[in-house]
Amino acid sequence: MKNAKKYYKHWAESGLGKGNVLMEARGDRIVRQVEIYGSKLVWADENGQSDDRFMLADQPVSFLEFDSDDEISAREFEIAWKKAKEATGYPSA
């Protein structure tokens, strides 16, 4: 399935410190992501982002070299997405 959704979680590092990035991919394209650095949560999707320092990944999933250890459930991603949207004052729907 070329456009099947998959979800990933991987370590990340930014000016805010060390954390994790959670991504939703459709096929080889990242369509939503959440970055978590301690209590700071930021989100990005194809329509924008909560913090201009954290843009949606533009590399294809195949470039990011995720493996099976990086895969997470849709539920885990959706929980993080909802928290990030609420934490930044945006509706999660």
CYANA upper distance limits for C-alpha pairs under 8 A (distance plus 0.5 A):
  1 MET  CA     27 GLY  CA      8.29
  2 LYS  CA     27 GLY  CA      5.74
  3 ASN  CA     26 ARG  CA      5.49
  3 ASN  CA     27 GLY  CA      4.56
  3 ASN  CA     28 ASP  CA      8.24
  4 ALA  CA     25 ALA  CA      8.45
  4 ALA  CA     26 ARG  CA      6.02
  4 ALA  CA     27 GLY  CA      5.99
  5 LYS  CA     24 GLU  CA      7.29
  5 LYS  CA     25 ALA  CA      5.97
  5 LYS  CA     26 ARG  CA      5.05
  5 LYS  CA     27 GLY  CA      7.01
  6 LYS  CA     24 GLU  CA      6.39
  6 LYS  CA     25 ALA  CA      5.72
  6 LYS  CA     26 ARG  CA      7.08
  6 LYS  CA     27 GLY  CA      8.30
  6 LYS  CA     71 GLU  CA      7.95
  6 LYS  CA     74 ALA  CA      8.06
  7 TYR  CA     22 LEU  CA      7.72
  7 TYR  CA     23 MET  CA      6.11
  7 TYR  CA     24 GLU  CA      5.14
  7 TYR  CA     25 ALA  CA      6.66
  7 TYR  CA     71 GLU  CA      6.17
  7 TYR  CA     72 ILE  CA      5.88
  7 TYR  CA     73 SER  CA      6.81
  7 TYR  CA     74 ALA  CA      6.69
  7 TYR  CA     77 PHE  CA      7.34
  8 TYR  CA     22 LEU  CA      6.01
  8 TYR  CA     23 MET  CA      5.65
  8 TYR  CA     24 GLU  CA      7.13
  8 TYR  CA     66 PHE  CA      8.15
  8 TYR  CA     70 ASP  CA      5.70
  8 TYR  CA     71 GLU  CA      4.88
  8 TYR  CA     72 ILE  CA      5.81
  9 LYS  CA     20 ASN  CA      7.12
  9 LYS  CA     21 VAL  CA      6.14
  9 LYS  CA     22 LEU  CA      4.83
  9 LYS  CA     23 MET  CA      6.94
  9 LYS  CA     70 ASP  CA      5.71
  9 LYS  CA     71 GLU  CA      6.81
  9 LYS  CA     72 ILE  CA      6.90
 10 HIS  CA     20 ASN  CA      6.01
 10 HIS  CA     21 VAL  CA      5.95
 10 HIS  CA     22 LEU  CA      7.07
 10 HIS  CA     70 ASP  CA      6.47
 11 TRP  CA     18 LYS  CA      7.95
 11 TRP  CA     19 GLY  CA      6.31
 11 TRP  CA     20 ASN  CA      4.84
 11 TRP  CA     21 VAL  CA      6.70
 12 ALA  CA     18 LYS  CA      6.36
 12 ALA  CA     19 GLY  CA      5.59
 12 ALA  CA     20 ASN  CA      5.35
 12 ALA  CA     21 VAL  CA      6.42
 12 ALA  CA     35 GLU  CA      8.38
 13 GLU  CA     17 GLY  CA      6.09
 13 GLU  CA     18 LYS  CA      4.89
 13 GLU  CA     19 GLY  CA      6.48
 13 GLU  CA     20 ASN  CA      8.20
 14 SER  CA     18 LYS  CA      7.03
 16 LEU  CA     37 TYR  CA      6.81
 17 GLY  CA     37 TYR  CA      6.82
 18 LYS  CA     37 TYR  CA      6.58
 19 GLY  CA     35 GLU  CA      7.78
 19 GLY  CA     36 ILE  CA      5.97
 19 GLY  CA     37 TYR  CA      4.98
 19 GLY  CA     38 GLY  CA      7.29
 20 ASN  CA     35 GLU  CA      6.27
 20 ASN  CA     36 ILE  CA      5.83
 20 ASN  CA     37 TYR  CA      7.32
 21 VAL  CA     33 GLN  CA      7.34
 21 VAL  CA     34 VAL  CA      6.14
 21 VAL  CA     35 GLU  CA      4.84
 21 VAL  CA     36 ILE  CA      6.85
 22 LEU  CA     33 GLN  CA      5.96
 22 LEU  CA     34 VAL  CA      5.63
 22 LEU  CA     35 GLU  CA      6.85
 22 LEU  CA     77 PHE  CA      7.01
 22 LEU  CA     80 ALA  CA      8.47
 23 MET  CA     30 ILE  CA      7.05
 23 MET  CA     31 VAL  CA      8.10
 23 MET  CA     32 ARG  CA      6.32
 23 MET  CA     33 GLN  CA      4.79
 23 MET  CA     34 VAL  CA      7.04
 23 MET  CA     77 PHE  CA      7.90
 24 GLU  CA     30 ILE  CA      6.32
 24 GLU  CA     31 VAL  CA      6.33
 24 GLU  CA     32 ARG  CA      5.65
 24 GLU  CA     33 GLN  CA      6.66
 24 GLU  CA     77 PHE  CA      7.95
 25 ALA  CA     29 ARG  CA      5.87
 25 ALA  CA     30 ILE  CA      4.76
 25 ALA  CA     31 VAL  CA      6.11
 25 ALA  CA     32 ARG  CA      7.73
 25 ALA  CA     61 VAL  CA      7.80
 26 ARG  CA     30 ILE  CA      6.88
 26 ARG  CA     31 VAL  CA      7.09
 28 ASP  CA     60 PRO  CA      5.71
 28 ASP  CA     61 VAL  CA      5.39
 28 ASP  CA     62 SER  CA      6.94
 29 ARG  CA     58 ASP  CA      8.18
 29 ARG  CA     59 GLN  CA      8.03
 29 ARG  CA     60 PRO  CA      5.77
 29 ARG  CA     61 VAL  CA      6.56
 30 ILE  CA     56 LEU  CA      7.93
 30 ILE  CA     57 ALA  CA      6.90
 30 ILE  CA     58 ASP  CA      7.55
 30 ILE  CA     59 GLN  CA      8.27
 30 ILE  CA     60 PRO  CA      7.46
 30 ILE  CA     61 VAL  CA      7.34
 31 VAL  CA     45 ASP  CA      6.13
 31 VAL  CA     46 GLU  CA      6.43
 31 VAL  CA     56 LEU  CA      8.05
 32 ARG  CA     43 TRP  CA      8.04
 32 ARG  CA     44 ALA  CA      6.29
 32 ARG  CA     45 ASP  CA      4.80
 32 ARG  CA     46 GLU  CA      7.43
 32 ARG  CA     56 LEU  CA      7.48
 33 GLN  CA     43 TRP  CA      6.17
 33 GLN  CA     44 ALA  CA      5.88
 33 GLN  CA     45 ASP  CA      6.91
 33 GLN  CA     56 LEU  CA      7.12
 33 GLN  CA     57 ALA  CA      8.44
 33 GLN  CA     81 TRP  CA      8.12
 34 VAL  CA     41 LEU  CA      7.48
 34 VAL  CA     42 VAL  CA      6.22
 34 VAL  CA     43 TRP  CA      4.91
 34 VAL  CA     44 ALA  CA      7.08
 34 VAL  CA     80 ALA  CA      7.37
 34 VAL  CA     81 TRP  CA      6.66
 34 VAL  CA     84 ALA  CA      7.36
 35 GLU  CA     41 LEU  CA      6.24
 35 GLU  CA     42 VAL  CA      5.77
 35 GLU  CA     43 TRP  CA      6.78
 36 ILE  CA     40 LYS  CA      6.38
 36 ILE  CA     41 LEU  CA      5.18
 36 ILE  CA     42 VAL  CA      7.19
 37 TYR  CA     41 LEU  CA      6.95
 41 LEU  CA     83 LYS  CA      8.33
 41 LEU  CA     84 ALA  CA      5.69
 41 LEU  CA     87 ALA  CA      7.48
 41 LEU  CA     88 THR  CA      8.30
 42 VAL  CA     49 GLN  CA      8.10
 42 VAL  CA     50 SER  CA      6.30
 42 VAL  CA     51 ASP  CA      6.97
 42 VAL  CA     54 PHE  CA      7.78
 42 VAL  CA     84 ALA  CA      6.29
 42 VAL  CA     85 LYS  CA      8.29
 42 VAL  CA     88 THR  CA      7.89
 43 TRP  CA     49 GLN  CA      6.14
 43 TRP  CA     50 SER  CA      6.10
 43 TRP  CA     51 ASP  CA      8.05
 43 TRP  CA     54 PHE  CA      8.13
 43 TRP  CA     81 TRP  CA      7.70
 43 TRP  CA     84 ALA  CA      6.62
 43 TRP  CA     85 LYS  CA      7.41
 44 ALA  CA     48 GLY  CA      6.28
 44 ALA  CA     49 GLN  CA      4.50
 44 ALA  CA     50 SER  CA      6.95
 44 ALA  CA     54 PHE  CA      7.69
 44 ALA  CA     55 MET  CA      6.59
 44 ALA  CA     56 LEU  CA      5.70
 45 ASP  CA     49 GLN  CA      6.75
 45 ASP  CA     56 LEU  CA      6.45
 46 GLU  CA     56 LEU  CA      7.68
 48 GLY  CA     55 MET  CA      8.40
 49 GLN  CA     54 PHE  CA      7.59
 49 GLN  CA     55 MET  CA      6.94
 49 GLN  CA     56 LEU  CA      7.98
 50 SER  CA     54 PHE  CA      8.36
 50 SER  CA     88 THR  CA      7.09
 51 ASP  CA     55 MET  CA      8.27
 59 GLN  CA     63 PHE  CA      6.77
 59 GLN  CA     64 LEU  CA      7.54
 60 PRO  CA     64 LEU  CA      7.32
 61 VAL  CA     65 GLU  CA      7.41
 61 VAL  CA     66 PHE  CA      7.87
 62 SER  CA     66 PHE  CA      8.08
 66 PHE  CA     70 ASP  CA      6.39
 66 PHE  CA     71 GLU  CA      8.30
 67 ASP  CA     71 GLU  CA      7.62
 72 ILE  CA     76 GLU  CA      7.07
 72 ILE  CA     77 PHE  CA      7.76
 73 SER  CA     77 PHE  CA      7.07
 74 ALA  CA     78 GLU  CA      6.57
 75 ARG  CA     79 ILE  CA      6.65
 76 GLU  CA     80 ALA  CA      6.95
 77 PHE  CA     81 TRP  CA      6.55
 78 GLU  CA     82 LYS  CA      6.56
 79 ILE  CA     83 LYS  CA      6.81
 80 ALA  CA     84 ALA  CA      6.60
 81 TRP  CA     85 LYS  CA      6.62
 81 TRP  CA     92 SER  CA      7.70
 82 LYS  CA     86 GLU  CA      6.60
 82 LYS  CA     92 SER  CA      5.56
 83 LYS  CA     87 ALA  CA      6.42
 83 LYS  CA     92 SER  CA      8.49
 84 ALA  CA     88 THR  CA      6.79
 85 LYS  CA     89 GLY  CA      6.80
 85 LYS  CA     90 TYR  CA      5.46
 85 LYS  CA     91 PRO  CA      6.60
 85 LYS  CA     92 SER  CA      5.76
 86 GLU  CA     90 TYR  CA      6.06
 86 GLU  CA     91 PRO  CA      6.74
 86 GLU  CA     92 SER  CA      6.98
